[in-house]
Amino acid sequence: GVTGLPSGVTGNFSAGVFTISGTPTVSGNFNYTVTTTGTCTQTTAEGTIQVNPNAVITLTSAGSTTSQSLCINTAITPITYSVTGGGTGAGVTGLPAGVTGSFNAGVFTISGTPTESGPFSYTVTTTGTCVQAIASGTITVNPNAAIALTSAAGTNNQSLCINTAITPITYSVTGGGTGAGVTGLPAGVTGSFNAGVFTI
């Protein structure tokens, strides 16, 4: 017979052979002892089965940190995960430039200041023994607004007579710009925005 085996592992005696086999369903160190039965003095044999757990990764920062939307050149709210079980480290892919991941004392932290815009889907993968775990999220980095003159050069500096129409002045509004307004125009001259173009 045998004592000290993990759950899922059993011993069986047949035709003079005692066999220990099975699939452990719990992790830990198991010191087992096989003891013979029969007449006279019996004997024992011992051994150890070490069952390593699968890795576990758990978000420890606020739930909203895994789906951030922010402006370029603005620091993200740090994202932290605890790595336990069979996980002894972690790595990450898919981050924007300026944002990195680091592992220390069972905690994986994503932090930094993105220097490129776009949607970035990242994946954190644990390292260690047995089956590894993953976690994912999204960081959306919005660009700063950009405005550029698209009408002829010089249209932005006109000199003309009163009651004479100006040559239209147009600007493209791109990046993080979603509209535009204008101040300082003379009476009778206005600005309007449509489909990424601001027209005076």
Residue pairs with C-beta under 8 A, 6 or more apart in sequence:
1 11
1 34
1 35
1 37
2 10
2 11
2 18
2 20
2 32
2 33
2 34
2 35
3 32
3 33
3 35
4 30
4 31
4 32
4 33
5 11
5 20
5 22
5 30
5 32
5 49
6 24
6 25
6 26
6 28
6 30
6 49
6 51
7 24
7 25
7 26
8 22
8 23
8 24
8 25
8 26
9 20
9 21
9 22
9 23
9 24
9 30
9 49
10 20
10 21
10 22
11 18
11 19
11 20
11 34
12 18
12 19
12 21
13 19
18 34
20 32
20 34
24 30
24 49
24 51
26 51
27 51
27 52
27 53
27 85
27 86
28 50
28 51
29 48
29 49
29 50
29 51
30 48
30 49
30 50
30 51
31 46
31 47
31 48
32 46
32 47
32 48
32 49
33 44
33 45
33 46
34 44
34 45
34 46
34 47
35 42
35 43
35 44
36 42
36 43
36 44
52 86
52 129
52 130
53 85
53 86
53 130
54 85
54 86
54 130
54 131
54 132
54 133
55 83
55 84
55 85
55 86
55 87
55 126
55 127
55 128
55 129
55 130
55 131
55 132
55 133
56 83
56 84
56 85
56 87
56 126
56 133
57 81
57 82
57 83
57 84
57 87
57 90
57 108
57 124
57 126
57 133
57 134
57 135
58 81
58 82
58 84
59 65
59 66
59 79
59 80
59 81
59 135
60 80
60 81
60 82
60 107
61 77
61 78
61 79
61 80
61 81
62 77
65 77
65 78
65 79
65 80
65 137
66 79
66 135
66 136
66 137
66 138
67 137
67 138
68 76
68 77
68 79
68 137
68 138
68 139
68 140
69 139
69 140
69 142
70 76
70 114
70 139
70 140
70 141
70 142
71 141
71 142
71 143
71 144
71 176
72 114
72 115
72 116
72 117
72 141
72 142
72 143
72 144
73 113
73 114
73 115
73 144
74 113
74 114
75 111
75 112
75 113
76 99
76 110
76 111
76 112
76 113
76 114
76 139
78 109
78 110
78 111
79 109
79 110
79 111
79 137
80 107
80 108
80 109
80 110
81 90
81 107
81 108
81 109
81 124
81 135
82 106
82 107
82 108
83 89
83 90
83 103
83 106
83 107
83 108
83 126
84 106
85 128
85 133
86 128
86 129
86 130
86 131
86 132
87 126
87 127
87 128
87 132
87 133
88 126
88 127
88 128
88 129
89 103
89 126
89 127
89 128
90 101
90 103
90 108
90 124
90 125
90 126
90 127
91 101
91 124
91 125
91 127
92 101
92 108
92 110
92 122
92 123
92 124
92 125
93 122
93 123
93 125
94 120
94 121
94 122
94 123
95 101
95 110
95 112
95 120
95 122
95 139
96 114
96 115
96 116
96 117
96 118
96 120
96 139
96 141
97 114
97 115
97 116
98 112
98 113
98 114
98 115
98 116
99 110
99 111
99 112
99 113
99 114
99 120
99 139
100 110
100 111
100 112
101 108
101 109
101 110
101 124
102 108
102 109
102 111
103 109
108 124
110 122
110 124
114 120
114 139
114 141
116 141
117 141
117 142
117 143
117 175
117 176
118 140
118 141
119 138
119 139
119 140
119 141
120 138
120 139
120 140
120 141
121 136
121 137
121 138
122 136
122 137
122 138
122 139
123 134
123 135
123 136
124 134
124 135
124 136
125 132
125 133
125 134
126 132
126 133
126 134
142 176
143 175
143 176
144 175
144 176
145 173
145 174
145 175
145 176
145 177
146 173
146 174
146 175
146 177
147 171
147 172
147 173
147 174
147 177
147 180
147 198
148 171
148 172
148 174
149 155
149 156
149 169
149 170
149 171
150 170
150 171
150 172
150 197
151 167
151 168
151 169
151 170
152 167
155 167
155 168
155 169
155 170
156 169
158 166
158 167
158 169
160 166
166 189
166 200
168 199
168 200
169 199
169 200
170 197
170 198
170 199
170 200
171 180
171 197
171 198
171 199
172 196
172 197
172 198
173 179
173 180
173 193
173 196
173 197
173 198
174 196
179 193
180 191
180 193
180 198
181 191
181 193
182 191
182 198
182 200
185 191
185 200
189 200
190 200
191 198
191 199
191 200
192 198
192 199
193 199
